[in-house]
Amino acid sequence: MNGHKRDIAGEGQRLYQDNRDTPHILRFETSPAYLPEGGSLVRLPRAPRRKRPPEFFAAFEDRALYYDAFLYGDGDTALLVGPPPHNLRVNLEKAVYRALPSGTVLQARLFPSRSTMITALDRVPEGTDQIEVTLGETTVRMGLGGLAAPMFSGARILFTINKNNRLDWIRTWAQWHVDRHGTDAVILFDNGSTQYGTEEIEQTLATVRGLNKIAVISLPHKFGPIDHWVMAYHFWPRFLQISACTIALRRFGMNASGLINCDIDELVWAGGGSVYDLTAQSELGSLRMPGRWIEAAYAGDEPVDHYGFQYRLKDLRSRLSPPKCTLDPSRDWVQKLNVHPYLHRIHGAPAGGRRLARNAYFWHFKGINTNWKEQRTDDTAVDPARHVPDVEWLAAIKSG
């Protein structure tokens, strides 16, 4: 067994029990690396010659090389996860990667995709606690996190990225998935919330009955803009959100029994059964779940959480929300590093991975929103000409 296996809670990671038998709160730090301000190296967007407004470039991540670096597998491989390289790919392919403090030069394998990239470094010496990357005259260093996946062996993980969602929304979201699906671990990446700190999120999740492990991880980097100046997939610059999916899987989830990716405003339903079980029983070990909008309209007092929103639009097409995915990480195809979990599908999945599940879906609540991306909560009056109660959602509430 490689010596790194002993370093399960490595530098920057602490595990403690919060004065109770359960849940365990696990704390991790990430290891970002940025190109220096004012340097000649900078990431360019797709179609770089197209004119875009200043606000696009203010939100675009042009200098982050990596969001995190951590040991992987048996502990003799390091993965660096960050944005896609674009024009920097040649620089990264020619870069010199060193393990510190030994100074050992490591060979890099790059696995880029549209919105994120994994860089794998093999034969990392035991005792390595930093990775140094030299691109020409530019050198960056980052800490190397210890193995974390063993901490989540057999776990049923629910993960998301969050910013300023109300704490009672977070509690309801987690409790629903514990009660309905058997979730026992939550990994929440916090994107620089200003309404509370990560410890308050931990304290909130600690009140969720049935949770065993909680990890709230700070990712206070640029979230990324929407790019309306390209023909296809305007959300490609959302590097951080997609990279967080990769970190959730590769750093924490590879030994788990299953993972659900859904946001705080989304609740998964599998007809009263567990979506983890359905995922494990599926042919691919992955479900691509269709989404159904629940409108922000309500009758009576303003709702405090998801349960107070009960209306959908009559128009079927207006009900449809983009899909989300579940995953059984034990499948052989998931081991390939060119497999990247995205928000609405898994890039690199086998044929059939784009099919929508028939036995699982999720409700997407417009009223559970801070309107950070678009205005969703201003249409609150129930209009019988447009709205009808969502009978399946109401039945699911009663079934609990």
Buried (B, 14 or more C-beta within 10 A) or exposed (E): EBEBBEBBBBEBBEBEEEEEEBBBBBBBBBBBBBBEEEEEBEBEBBEEEEEBEEEBEEBBBBBBBBBBBBBBBEBBBBBBBBBBBBEBEEBBEEBEBBBBEEEBEBEBEBBBBBBBBBBBBEEBBBEBBBBBBBBEEBEBBBBBBBBBBBBBEEBBBBBBBBBEBBBEBBBBBBBBBBEBBBBBBBBBBBBEBEEBEBEBBBBBBBEBEBBBBBBBBBBBBBBBBBBEBBEEEEBBBBBBBBBBBBBBBBBBBBBBBBBBBBBBBBBBBBEEBBBBBBBBEBEBBBBBBBBBBBBBBBEEEEBEBBBBBBBBBEEEEEBEBEBBBBBBBBBEBBEEBEBBBBBBBBBBBBEEBEEEBEBBBBBBBBBBBBEEEEEBBEBBEBEEEBBEEBEBBEEBEEEE
